[in-house]
Amino acid sequence: RGRARSPGRRSDHSGAPGRSLAFHTSCEPVHASEALSKRAHRCGGDPAPRPPLSLPPPSRGVAAAPQCQATSATMADSKTIKRVSAEVRKMAKDMEGMEHEFTVTPDSTDTLKWTLVMNGPPRYRAGGDERDCPYAGRAFTATITFPAGFPFKPCNFRFDTPPPYHPNVSQETGELCEDFVRSFWAPTRKTVHYLHHVYNLLANPDPETAVEAEIAAELTGDLAAFESKASSRGGAPAGK
């Protein structure tokens, strides 16, 4: 006979103490009782009877993927909440000098959501001239949400509908043109500074990056018609 194996030494290649599952080269599972029986035969004894354990074939990692994705999402959300909470704590200081432009109210039940009320600027530029702004005296509400990945991804800004009658604001969704968002956003920027940039957009409509071609055409070709519509559409009288 060959040398007897020591009781603590394993005959499989798993390296995990106490593991009783063995696999054939075909990757089909073997019951624990069968594996123990084979092991006991080699060691010269009979195993204590154990109930068979039926296991499914080993997975190829597909089932583990959602768990990894969920973990990553949780970590990302944690970082986002930390950044947004820090901005809320410093908001009063960061908004110094902007109080006349807009007010921000963080949601009491959702850390990643703010409500904005933006006042129309008193003056704006159109056709190279500075004029009385058609949005003056009106207030526009908007919702701001923060995605996982913020601040490396910009916050989601959406005017409540109906939004300002503006060539760079979607009249259907209230969203801003993507070129405008990309031109300003950076991870080092504070959200209130981004909102100040939105306020400046109301005062400086850009027909070159319009999402509403008809409004852009009015702005450049029929300014009176544009101002008439912009002064009455979207938002509500300020203070109401």
Secondary structure, 3 states (H helix, E strand, C coil): CCCCCCCCCCCCCCCCCCCCCCECCCCCECCHHHHHHHHHHHHCCCCCCCCCCCCCCCCCCCCHHHHHHHHHHHHHHHHHHHHHHHHHHCHHHHCCCCCCCEEEEECCCCCCEEEEEEECCCEEEECCEEEECCCCCEEEEEEEECCCCCCCCCCEEEECCCCCCCCCECCCCCEECHHHHHHHCCCCCCHHHHHHHHHHHHHCCCHHHCCCHHHHHHHHHCHHHHHHHHCCCCCEECCC
